[in-house]
């Protein structure tokens, strides 16, 4: 289906009308935070960082403006209120929630908190690389386990690597996985957690779970009351569109959460991030619009890739992986010249491109560009 057919058939045009995804703000100060930042300063459309192209919700814009008056104050009181809001939403105690500057800081806390001599860090290959970066200064033995042929975590091999030595092991599970956007069935993960010895710690990264529509996957939150060796990590960067404000959080057993806080920087989350996150959390309008825009952009992109016979992985997030024919760096450079920033290297899959979904109108132009590349023999 072509771009015009998607736009005519859908309701997204009303959502994304104007420069802001939810309409323009009349207040001059609010106008500074109204737009979704679709393009770089040089004009390229951003399709390379798994961001929400809609931009922040109206309530978050208003909260940001109001919070500016607190910019001269340390955020300890607001931090505590944010923790209480999240704890209540997840039906856990305040002492089970840890905030971070994005989920990345929570991942870093876990890597540092559970480092030990002869400890192993076990993770999929490929997966989100931040955990690998954080372990470089720690005494981990890094073990990367290739994904299965279905692009799932190979839990059998990961379990062998984590439990085989008898030494402490940190197991990183990004589900849906980044960069593949594929899922590993939660039943299999639960079975491992249920039987795992206490020296195996599970770091469950659920950054994209709000986009999942497959009933084979669910959160690992059920384990945190009974298991000290499970940490569930979430973020406001993706479906809540707050990637630039940097707020994520972890949920764990109280003892585990206390251990993590020893590795958090003091006053790590700023006033503006707390205000926008508090206003955004649970915003069903934002969530529904984000899912609908994502669905339309995904279907358009999948149809075009199939039309061009370019292999793609199944996606359960706001991005996908697809093959290209030719050199990946050359492909990215040509896309940049055409006005699109796409992908980066994800070894060992160096003939695959990770593509983030933008607004349907942007994805329509991207799909037209992809067809033009085929006519030129570039893909």
HELIX and SHEET records of a PDB file:
HELIX    1   1 UNK A    3  UNK A    9  1                                   7    
HELIX    2   2 UNK A   12  UNK A   15  1                                   4    
HELIX    3   3 UNK A   28  UNK A   31  1                                   4    
HELIX    4   4 UNK A   58  UNK A   67  1                                  10    
HELIX    5   5 UNK A   68  UNK A   70  5                                   3    
HELIX    6   6 UNK A   76  UNK A   90  1                                  15    
HELIX    7   7 UNK A   94  UNK A   96  5                                   3    
HELIX    8   8 UNK A  103  UNK A  113  1                                  11    
HELIX    9   9 UNK A  130  UNK A  135  1                                   6    
HELIX   10  10 UNK A  155  UNK A  163  1                                   9    
HELIX   11  11 UNK A  186  UNK A  195  1                                  10    
HELIX   12  12 UNK A  209  UNK A  211  5                                   3    
HELIX   13  13 UNK A  221  UNK A  223  5                                   3    
HELIX   14  14 UNK A  254  UNK A  261  1                                   8    
HELIX   15  15 UNK A  271  UNK A  280  1                                  10    
HELIX   16  16 UNK A  284  UNK A  307  1                                  24    
HELIX   17  17 UNK A  328  UNK A  337  1                                  10    
HELIX   18  18 UNK A  360  UNK A  375  1                                  16    
SHEET    1   A 2 UNK A  45  UNK A  47  0                                        
SHEET    2   A 2 UNK A 340  UNK A 342  1                                        
SHEET    1   B 7 UNK A  97  UNK A 100  0                                        
SHEET    2   B 7 UNK A 248  UNK A 252 -1                                        
SHEET    3   B 7 UNK A 230  UNK A 235 -1                                        
SHEET    4   B 7 UNK A 200  UNK A 205  1                                        
SHEET    5   B 7 UNK A 169  UNK A 174  1                                        
SHEET    6   B 7 UNK A 119  UNK A 125  1                                        
SHEET    7   B 7 UNK A 140  UNK A 146  1                                        
SHEET    1   C 2 UNK A 319  UNK A 323  0                                        
SHEET    2   C 2 UNK A 352  UNK A 356 -1                                        
END                                                                             
